């Protein structure tokens, strides 16, 4: 690594600079400085999270984060993320961040680590022992171009997350996530952990996140995160017995129309290549692909 670059632990006051760097590297991803501040300063017990920044002449030019996956019953699973400003690549910054984070994960007891990489960065990951396991597509839509929303079926009402019982949302999210494509199942999260890690996440806009409800049961939902005039659809799902009724299309359309009415200009989302039903919903809404990333994993 170049001698004028310093790698250190991230601090809360790095959030604005890291958010700006992230927008440069990934313009199709949405994460506010507030959310990054939360990611730097909060940690779930057992996660063993480490967040690093790389500085050059007092400017943050690289970011890295790693931790154990505490949301799964599969032991030893972990994740790692690294990105470097395009003008500062080739100086060993990414390699240094990866080396430190890999060692941290080994020390924490991780056995397997997952990363995502743009297709032109795949060789960087493969050189470090990673092998492709999945493909993730990113897409965006201008909200002024949305089609009219569908009408709720009989007995189904639309409510925002600000209006629903969080326990009903938790039950629906866990059911919908049970067969979500991924390298490790999301099957080991109790209600209190979910409250901390998801419901109380400062990124979530509860007035734009929408649930389809019948009685006291949440049947389908979409979670919206916002940063200024941009929205990120973080997770949309329908409980298995209710699939095939168009509920995911219903809640996501309602969320995006609400967002448009509240000054949001564009929305982005990601989908695993294997998630055909949600890809079809996004196509109907007018989303167009803006990037593809490879999911890769390696044993430590």
C-alpha positions as YAML, in Angstrom:
chain: A
units: angstrom
residues:
- id: 1
  name: UNK
  ca: [0.00, 0.00, 0.00]
- id: 2
  name: UNK
  ca: [1.17, 3.53, -0.76]
- id: 3
  name: UNK
  ca: [3.02, 5.16, 2.15]
- id: 4
  name: UNK
  ca: [0.75, 8.22, 2.18]
- id: 5
  name: UNK
  ca: [-2.33, 6.10, 3.00]
- id: 6
  name: UNK
  ca: [-3.43, 5.31, 6.55]
- id: 7
  name: UNK
  ca: [-5.93, 2.61, 7.51]
- id: 8
  name: UNK
  ca: [-7.74, 3.03, 10.83]
- id: 9
  name: UNK
  ca: [-10.98, 2.13, 12.58]
- id: 10
  name: UNK
  ca: [-13.99, 4.08, 11.39]
- id: 11
  name: UNK
  ca: [-15.49, 6.71, 13.69]
- id: 12
  name: UNK
  ca: [-18.98, 8.18, 13.86]
- id: 13
  name: UNK
  ca: [-17.80, 11.47, 12.36]
- id: 14
  name: UNK
  ca: [-16.61, 9.60, 9.23]
- id: 15
  name: UNK
  ca: [-20.19, 8.89, 8.19]
- id: 16
  name: UNK
  ca: [-20.67, 11.86, 5.86]
- id: 17
  name: UNK
  ca: [-17.42, 11.20, 4.00]
- id: 18
  name: UNK
  ca: [-18.07, 7.47, 3.70]
- id: 19
  name: UNK
  ca: [-21.61, 8.12, 2.41]
- id: 20
  name: UNK
  ca: [-20.22, 10.45, -0.26]
- id: 21
  name: UNK
  ca: [-17.60, 7.86, -1.23]
- id: 22
  name: UNK
  ca: [-20.25, 5.16, -1.45]
- id: 23
  name: UNK
  ca: [-22.41, 7.31, -3.76]
- id: 24
  name: UNK
  ca: [-19.39, 7.77, -6.04]
- id: 25
  name: UNK
  ca: [-18.61, 4.06, -6.23]
- id: 26
  name: UNK
  ca: [-22.21, 2.80, -6.21]
- id: 27
  name: UNK
  ca: [-24.55, 5.54, -7.51]
- id: 28
  name: UNK
  ca: [-27.39, 2.99, -7.65]
- id: 29
  name: UNK
  ca: [-27.24, 2.17, -3.92]
- id: 30
  name: UNK
  ca: [-28.96, 4.30, -1.30]
- id: 31
  name: UNK
  ca: [-27.54, 4.72, 2.19]
- id: 32
  name: UNK
  ca: [-27.68, 7.93, 4.16]
- id: 33
  name: UNK
  ca: [-24.93, 9.25, 6.39]
- id: 34
  name: UNK
  ca: [-27.24, 8.59, 9.34]
- id: 35
  name: UNK
  ca: [-27.45, 4.93, 8.40]
- id: 36
  name: UNK
  ca: [-23.69, 4.67, 8.02]
- id: 37
  name: UNK
  ca: [-23.22, 6.34, 11.40]
- id: 38
  name: UNK
  ca: [-25.50, 3.68, 12.85]
- id: 39
  name: UNK
  ca: [-23.50, 0.93, 11.10]
- id: 40
  name: UNK
  ca: [-20.26, 2.30, 12.55]
- id: 41
  name: UNK
  ca: [-21.43, 2.84, 16.12]
- id: 42
  name: UNK
  ca: [-23.88, -0.03, 16.76]
- id: 43
  name: UNK
  ca: [-23.17, -3.72, 16.98]
- id: 44
  name: UNK
  ca: [-25.22, -6.77, 17.86]
- id: 45
  name: UNK
  ca: [-23.72, -9.11, 20.50]
- id: 46
  name: UNK
  ca: [-21.65, -11.78, 18.80]
- id: 47
  name: UNK
  ca: [-21.34, -9.93, 15.51]
- id: 48
  name: UNK
  ca: [-17.70, -8.94, 16.09]
- id: 49
  name: UNK
  ca: [-18.04, -6.15, 13.54]
- id: 50
  name: UNK
  ca: [-14.98, -4.19, 12.38]
- id: 51
  name: UNK
  ca: [-15.30, -1.07, 10.21]
- id: 52
  name: UNK
  ca: [-12.20, 0.52, 8.66]
- id: 53
  name: UNK
  ca: [-11.45, 3.59, 6.56]
- id: 54
  name: UNK
  ca: [-8.43, 4.36, 4.39]
- id: 55
  name: UNK
  ca: [-7.28, 7.99, 4.42]
- id: 56
  name: UNK
  ca: [-5.03, 9.83, 1.99]
- id: 57
  name: UNK
  ca: [-4.12, 13.44, 2.84]
- id: 58
  name: UNK
  ca: [-7.01, 13.58, 5.32]
- id: 59
  name: UNK
  ca: [-9.52, 12.39, 2.71]
- id: 60
  name: UNK
  ca: [-11.34, 9.07, 3.08]
- id: 61
  name: UNK
  ca: [-10.73, 7.08, -0.11]
- id: 62
  name: UNK
  ca: [-11.54, 3.54, 1.04]
- id: 63
  name: UNK
  ca: [-13.95, 1.67, 3.29]
- id: 64
  name: UNK
  ca: [-14.06, -1.87, 4.64]
- id: 65
  name: UNK
  ca: [-16.41, -3.70, 6.99]
- id: 66
  name: UNK
  ca: [-16.68, -7.29, 8.18]
- id: 67
  name: UNK
  ca: [-18.57, -9.24, 10.81]
- id: 68
  name: UNK
  ca: [-20.17, -12.54, 11.71]
- id: 69
  name: UNK
  ca: [-23.68, -13.32, 10.45]
- id: 70
  name: UNK
  ca: [-25.78, -13.41, 13.64]
- id: 71
  name: UNK
  ca: [-29.07, -13.83, 11.74]
- id: 72
  name: UNK
  ca: [-28.51, -17.45, 10.70]
- id: 73
  name: UNK
  ca: [-28.29, -20.83, 12.43]
- id: 74
  name: UNK
  ca: [-25.47, -21.82, 10.05]
- id: 75
  name: UNK
  ca: [-22.33, -21.50, 12.16]
- id: 76
  name: UNK
  ca: [-19.26, -19.57, 11.08]
- id: 77
  name: UNK
  ca: [-20.85, -17.51, 8.30]
- id: 78
  name: UNK
  ca: [-19.65, -13.94, 7.86]
- id: 79
  name: UNK
  ca: [-19.66, -11.08, 5.39]
- id: 80
  name: UNK
  ca: [-17.11, -8.57, 4.16]
- id: 81
  name: UNK
  ca: [-17.37, -5.41, 2.07]
- id: 82
  name: UNK
  ca: [-14.59, -3.25, 0.63]
- id: 83
  name: UNK
  ca: [-14.66, -0.35, -1.81]
- id: 84
  name: UNK
  ca: [-12.10, 2.23, -2.92]
- id: 85
  name: UNK
  ca: [-12.54, 5.52, -4.79]
- id: 86
  name: UNK
  ca: [-11.89, 4.97, -8.53]
- id: 87
  name: UNK
  ca: [-9.09, 7.58, -8.55]
- id: 88
  name: UNK
  ca: [-7.18, 5.75, -5.81]
- id: 89
  name: UNK
  ca: [-7.25, 2.15, -7.01]
- id: 90
  name: UNK
  ca: [-4.12, 0.23, -7.87]
- id: 91
  name: UNK
  ca: [-2.19, 1.42, -4.81]
- id: 92
  name: UNK
  ca: [-2.90, -1.61, -2.62]
- id: 93
  name: UNK
  ca: [-5.63, 0.06, -0.54]
- id: 94
  name: UNK
  ca: [-8.25, -2.60, -1.26]
- id: 95
  name: UNK
  ca: [-5.73, -5.38, -0.65]
- id: 96
  name: UNK
  ca: [-4.73, -3.93, 2.71]
- id: 97
  name: UNK
  ca: [-8.35, -3.57, 3.81]
- id: 98
  name: UNK
  ca: [-9.12, -7.16, 2.75]
- id: 99
  name: UNK
  ca: [-6.07, -8.57, 4.56]
- id: 100
  name: UNK
  ca: [-6.95, -6.85, 7.82]
- id: 101
  name: UNK
  ca: [-10.62, -7.81, 7.62]
- id: 102
  name: UNK
  ca: [-9.85, -11.45, 6.76]
- id: 103
  name: UNK
  ca: [-7.57, -11.70, 9.78]
- id: 104
  name: UNK
  ca: [-10.21, -10.11, 11.97]
- id: 105
  name: UNK
  ca: [-12.79, -12.66, 10.82]
- id: 106
  name: UNK
  ca: [-10.39, -15.56, 11.44]
- id: 107
  name: UNK
  ca: [-9.74, -14.27, 14.95]
- id: 108
  name: UNK
  ca: [-13.51, -13.99, 15.49]
- id: 109
  name: UNK
  ca: [-14.03, -17.65, 14.52]
- id: 110
  name: UNK
  ca: [-15.50, -17.19, 11.05]
- id: 111
  name: UNK
  ca: [-15.32, -20.19, 8.74]
- id: 112
  name: UNK
  ca: [-16.85, -18.81, 5.56]
- id: 113
  name: UNK
  ca: [-17.13, -15.27, 4.21]
- id: 114
  name: UNK
  ca: [-19.40, -13.76, 1.57]
- id: 115
  name: UNK
  ca: [-18.76, -10.66, -0.56]
- id: 116
  name: UNK
  ca: [-20.38, -8.87, -3.48]
- id: 117
  name: UNK
  ca: [-18.36, -7.38, -6.32]
- id: 118
  name: UNK
  ca: [-19.03, -5.56, -9.55]
- id: 119
  name: UNK
  ca: [-18.28, -7.77, -12.51]
- id: 120
  name: UNK
  ca: [-15.10, -5.83, -13.33]
- id: 121
  name: UNK
  ca: [-13.91, -6.40, -9.75]
- id: 122
  name: UNK
  ca: [-14.56, -10.14, -9.84]
- id: 123
  name: UNK
  ca: [-10.92, -10.92, -10.61]
- id: 124
  name: UNK
  ca: [-9.83, -9.01, -7.48]
- id: 125
  name: UNK
  ca: [-12.05, -11.31, -5.41]
- id: 126
  name: UNK
  ca: [-11.08, -14.50, -7.24]
- id: 127
  name: UNK
  ca: [-7.41, -13.69, -6.71]
- id: 128
  name: UNK
  ca: [-8.15, -13.81, -2.98]
- id: 129
  name: UNK
  ca: [-9.77, -17.23, -3.09]
- id: 130
  name: UNK
  ca: [-13.40, -16.31, -3.70]
- id: 131
  name: UNK
  ca: [-15.67, -18.31, -6.00]
- id: 132
  name: UNK
  ca: [-18.97, -17.06, -7.50]
- id: 133
  name: UNK
  ca: [-22.14, -18.35, -5.80]
- id: 134
  name: UNK
  ca: [-24.90, -16.05, -7.05]
- id: 135
  name: UNK
  ca: [-25.76, -13.06, -9.24]
- id: 136
  name: UNK
  ca: [-27.44, -9.89, -7.97]
- id: 137
  name: UNK
  ca: [-29.14, -7.41, -10.30]
- id: 138
  name: UNK
  ca: [-29.65, -3.73, -9.41]
- id: 139
  name: UNK
  ca: [-32.37, -1.66, -11.05]
- id: 140
  name: UNK
  ca: [-33.80, 1.84, -10.83]
- id: 141
  name: UNK
  ca: [-36.95, 3.70, -11.80]
- id: 142
  name: UNK
  ca: [-37.99, 7.35, -12.06]
- id: 143
  name: UNK
  ca: [-41.11, 7.66, -9.92]
- id: 144
  name: UNK
  ca: [-42.80, 10.02, -12.37]
- id: 145
  name: UNK
  ca: [-42.99, 7.05, -14.76]
- id: 146
  name: UNK
  ca: [-44.87, 4.64, -12.45]
- id: 147
  name: UNK
  ca: [-47.95, 2.81, -13.77]
- id: 148
  name: UNK
  ca: [-51.22, 3.24, -11.81]
- id: 149
  name: UNK
  ca: [-51.33, 1.06, -8.72]
- id: 150
  name: UNK
  ca: [-53.54, -2.04, -8.49]
- id: 151
  name: UNK
  ca: [-56.64, -2.17, -6.27]
- id: 152
  name: UNK
  ca: [-56.39, -4.21, -3.05]
- id: 153
  name: UNK
  ca: [-58.34, -7.49, -3.15]
- id: 154
  name: UNK
  ca: [-61.38, -7.89, -0.92]
- id: 155
  name: UNK
  ca: [-60.51, -8.13, 2.76]
- id: 156
  name: UNK
  ca: [-57.02, -6.62, 2.33]
- id: 157
  name: UNK
  ca: [-56.07, -3.13, 3.50]
- id: 158
  name: UNK
  ca: [-52.90, -1.13, 2.98]
- id: 159
  name: UNK
  ca: [-51.16, 0.38, 6.00]
- id: 160
  name: UNK
  ca: [-47.81, 2.05, 6.49]
- id: 161
  name: UNK
  ca: [-45.28, 0.67, 8.95]
- id: 162
  name: UNK
  ca: [-46.14, 3.65, 11.15]
- id: 163
  name: UNK
  ca: [-49.63, 2.16, 11.55]
- id: 164
  name: UNK
  ca: [-49.00, -1.56, 12.06]
- id: 165
  name: UNK
  ca: [-48.07, -3.72, 15.06]
- id: 166
  name: UNK
  ca: [-44.35, -4.53, 14.81]
- id: 167
  name: UNK
  ca: [-44.96, -8.08, 16.04]
- id: 168
  name: UNK
  ca: [-47.17, -8.73, 13.00]
- id: 169
  name: UNK
  ca: [-44.47, -7.30, 10.74]
- id: 170
  name: UNK
  ca: [-41.82, -9.48, 12.41]
- id: 171
  name: UNK
  ca: [-43.90, -12.62, 11.85]
- id: 172
  name: UNK
  ca: [-44.42, -11.78, 8.17]
- id: 173
  name: UNK
  ca: [-40.79, -10.87, 7.53]
- id: 174
  name: UNK
  ca: [-39.52, -14.11, 9.07]
- id: 175
  name: UNK
  ca: [-41.96, -16.20, 7.03]
- id: 176
  name: UNK
  ca: [-41.13, -14.38, 3.79]
- id: 177
  name: UNK
  ca: [-37.39, -14.64, 4.44]
- id: 178
  name: UNK
  ca: [-37.51, -18.40, 5.04]
- id: 179
  name: UNK
  ca: [-36.94, -19.17, 1.35]
- id: 180
  name: UNK
  ca: [-35.17, -15.95, 0.32]
- id: 181
  name: UNK
  ca: [-32.26, -16.80, -2.03]
- id: 182
  name: UNK
  ca: [-28.94, -16.54, -0.23]
- id: 183
  name: UNK
  ca: [-25.82, -18.33, 0.98]
- id: 184
  name: UNK
  ca: [-27.08, -18.77, 4.55]
- id: 185
  name: UNK
  ca: [-30.70, -18.97, 5.79]
- id: 186
  name: UNK
  ca: [-32.15, -16.05, 7.73]
- id: 187
  name: UNK
  ca: [-33.58, -18.31, 10.45]
- id: 188
  name: UNK
  ca: [-32.05, -17.32, 13.77]
- id: 189
  name: UNK
  ca: [-33.45, -13.96, 14.83]
- id: 190
  name: UNK
  ca: [-35.69, -13.46, 17.82]
- id: 191
  name: UNK
  ca: [-38.09, -10.56, 18.15]
- id: 192
  name: UNK
  ca: [-35.86, -8.40, 20.35]
- id: 193
  name: UNK
  ca: [-32.93, -8.77, 17.95]
- id: 194
  name: UNK
  ca: [-35.19, -7.93, 15.00]
- id: 195
  name: UNK
  ca: [-36.41, -4.80, 16.80]
- id: 196
  name: UNK
  ca: [-32.83, -3.63, 17.25]
- id: 197
  name: UNK
  ca: [-31.43, -4.60, 13.86]
- id: 198
  name: UNK
  ca: [-34.41, -3.88, 11.60]
- id: 199
  name: UNK
  ca: [-37.44, -2.16, 13.09]
- id: 200
  name: UNK
  ca: [-35.37, 0.52, 14.84]
- id: 201
  name: UNK
  ca: [-32.94, 0.92, 11.96]
- id: 202
  name: UNK
  ca: [-32.72, 4.69, 11.31]
- id: 203
  name: UNK
  ca: [-32.66, 4.07, 7.56]
- id: 204
  name: UNK
  ca: [-36.24, 2.81, 7.45]
- id: 205
  name: UNK
  ca: [-38.91, 5.31, 6.47]
- id: 206
  name: UNK
  ca: [-42.00, 3.93, 8.22]
- id: 207
  name: UNK
  ca: [-44.31, 6.33, 6.39]
- id: 208
  name: UNK
  ca: [-43.18, 4.93, 3.02]
- id: 209
  name: UNK
  ca: [-42.84, 1.28, 4.04]
- id: 210
  name: UNK
  ca: [-46.18, -0.43, 3.31]
- id: 211
  name: UNK
  ca: [-47.92, -3.61, 4.47]
- id: 212
  name: UNK
  ca: [-50.94, -5.45, 3.10]
- id: 213
  name: UNK
  ca: [-53.01, -6.45, 6.13]
- id: 214
  name: UNK
  ca: [-55.98, -8.75, 6.67]
- id: 215
  name: UNK
  ca: [-57.37, -8.53, 10.19]
- id: 216
  name: UNK
  ca: [-54.31, -8.62, 12.47]
- id: 217
  name: UNK
  ca: [-52.09, -10.45, 9.97]
- id: 218
  name: UNK
  ca: [-49.51, -8.87, 7.68]
- id: 219
  name: UNK
  ca: [-49.69, -10.73, 4.37]
- id: 220
  name: UNK
  ca: [-47.15, -8.78, 2.34]
- id: 221
  name: UNK
  ca: [-44.79, -5.86, 2.87]
- id: 222
  name: UNK
  ca: [-42.13, -3.64, 1.37]
- id: 223
  name: UNK
  ca: [-39.47, -1.77, 3.35]
- id: 224
  name: UNK
  ca: [-38.39, 1.66, 2.11]
- id: 225
  name: UNK
  ca: [-35.18, 3.43, 3.07]
- id: 226
  name: UNK
  ca: [-34.58, 7.00, 1.95]
- id: 227
  name: UNK
  ca: [-31.71, 9.40, 1.46]
- id: 228
  name: UNK
  ca: [-32.91, 12.80, 0.27]
- id: 229
  name: UNK
  ca: [-34.87, 12.35, -2.95]
- id: 230
  name: UNK
  ca: [-33.78, 8.73, -3.47]
- id: 231
  name: UNK
  ca: [-35.40, 5.55, -2.15]
- id: 232
  name: UNK
  ca: [-34.07, 2.04, -1.63]
- id: 233
  name: UNK
  ca: [-36.50, -0.90, -1.50]
- id: 234
  name: UNK
  ca: [-34.64, -2.96, 1.06]
- id: 235
  name: UNK
  ca: [-36.88, -6.02, 1.34]
- id: 236
  name: UNK
  ca: [-40.23, -6.89, -0.21]
- id: 237
  name: UNK
  ca: [-41.99, -10.16, 0.46]
- id: 238
  name: UNK
  ca: [-45.22, -12.08, 0.85]
- id: 239
  name: UNK
  ca: [-45.89, -14.87, 3.33]
- id: 240
  name: UNK
  ca: [-45.88, -18.20, 1.41]
- id: 241
  name: UNK
  ca: [-49.62, -19.08, 1.72]
- id: 242
  name: UNK
  ca: [-50.59, -15.70, 0.19]
- id: 243
  name: UNK
  ca: [-48.32, -15.73, -2.85]
- id: 244
  name: UNK
  ca: [-49.75, -15.54, -6.34]
- id: 245
  name: UNK
  ca: [-52.36, -12.89, -5.42]
- id: 246
  name: UNK
  ca: [-50.37, -9.89, -6.64]
- id: 247
  name: UNK
  ca: [-49.73, -8.60, -3.11]
- id: 248
  name: UNK
  ca: [-46.05, -7.80, -3.64]
- id: 249
  name: UNK
  ca: [-46.98, -5.71, -6.66]
- id: 250
  name: UNK
  ca: [-49.70, -4.03, -4.58]
- id: 251
  name: UNK
  ca: [-47.50, -3.00, -1.63]
- id: 252
  name: UNK
  ca: [-44.49, -1.98, -3.68]
- id: 253
  name: UNK
  ca: [-46.58, 0.13, -6.04]
- id: 254
  name: UNK
  ca: [-48.30, 1.80, -3.07]
- id: 255
  name: UNK
  ca: [-44.95, 2.54, -1.43]
- id: 256
  name: UNK
  ca: [-43.47, 4.10, -4.55]
- id: 257
  name: UNK
  ca: [-46.56, 6.21, -5.26]
- id: 258
  name: UNK
  ca: [-46.46, 7.49, -1.66]
- id: 259
  name: UNK
  ca: [-42.77, 8.26, -2.09]
- id: 260
  name: UNK
  ca: [-43.43, 10.20, -5.30]
- id: 261
  name: UNK
  ca: [-46.11, 12.25, -3.54]
- id: 262
  name: UNK
  ca: [-43.55, 13.06, -0.84]
- id: 263
  name: UNK
  ca: [-40.89, 14.38, -3.19]
- id: 264
  name: UNK
  ca: [-38.84, 11.25, -3.87]
- id: 265
  name: UNK
  ca: [-37.56, 11.29, -7.45]
- id: 266
  name: UNK
  ca: [-35.99, 7.87, -8.05]
- id: 267
  name: UNK
  ca: [-36.01, 4.42, -6.48]
- id: 268
  name: UNK
  ca: [-33.54, 1.56, -6.59]
- id: 269
  name: UNK
  ca: [-33.56, -2.07, -5.56]
- id: 270
  name: UNK
  ca: [-31.66, -5.34, -5.92]
- id: 271
  name: UNK
  ca: [-32.79, -8.88, -6.67]
- id: 272
  name: UNK
  ca: [-31.12, -12.23, -6.80]
- id: 273
  name: UNK
  ca: [-31.09, -13.63, -10.33]
- id: 274
  name: UNK
  ca: [-33.13, -16.60, -9.05]
- id: 275
  name: UNK
  ca: [-35.98, -14.46, -7.70]
- id: 276
  name: UNK
  ca: [-38.14, -14.50, -10.82]
- id: 277
  name: UNK
  ca: [-41.43, -13.33, -9.23]
- id: 278
  name: UNK
  ca: [-39.94, -10.15, -7.75]
- id: 279
  name: UNK
  ca: [-37.99, -9.42, -10.92]
- id: 280
  name: UNK
  ca: [-41.31, -9.59, -12.78]
- id: 281
  name: UNK
  ca: [-42.90, -7.16, -10.29]
- id: 282
  name: UNK
  ca: [-40.05, -4.71, -10.79]
- id: 283
  name: UNK
  ca: [-40.29, -5.01, -14.57]
- id: 284
  name: UNK
  ca: [-44.01, -4.14, -14.35]
- id: 285
  name: UNK
  ca: [-43.20, -1.10, -12.18]
- id: 286
  name: UNK
  ca: [-40.76, 0.14, -14.81]
- id: 287
  name: UNK
  ca: [-37.45, -0.66, -13.14]
- id: 288
  name: UNK
  ca: [-34.51, -0.92, -15.55]
- id: 289
  name: UNK
  ca: [-31.27, -2.67, -14.77]
- id: 290
  name: UNK
  ca: [-28.38, -0.38, -13.88]
- id: 291
  name: UNK
  ca: [-25.75, -2.83, -12.61]
- id: 292
  name: UNK
  ca: [-25.02, -6.48, -11.90]
- id: 293
  name: UNK
  ca: [-22.89, -7.75, -9.06]
- id: 294
  name: UNK
  ca: [-21.45, -11.17, -8.36]
- id: 295
  name: UNK
  ca: [-21.94, -12.80, -4.99]
- id: 296
  name: UNK
  ca: [-18.79, -14.71, -4.08]
- id: 297
  name: UNK
  ca: [-17.71, -16.75, -1.08]
- id: 298
  name: UNK
  ca: [-14.64, -18.51, 0.27]
- id: 299
  name: UNK
  ca: [-13.68, -20.63, 3.25]
- id: 300
  name: UNK
  ca: [-11.27, -19.05, 5.71]
...
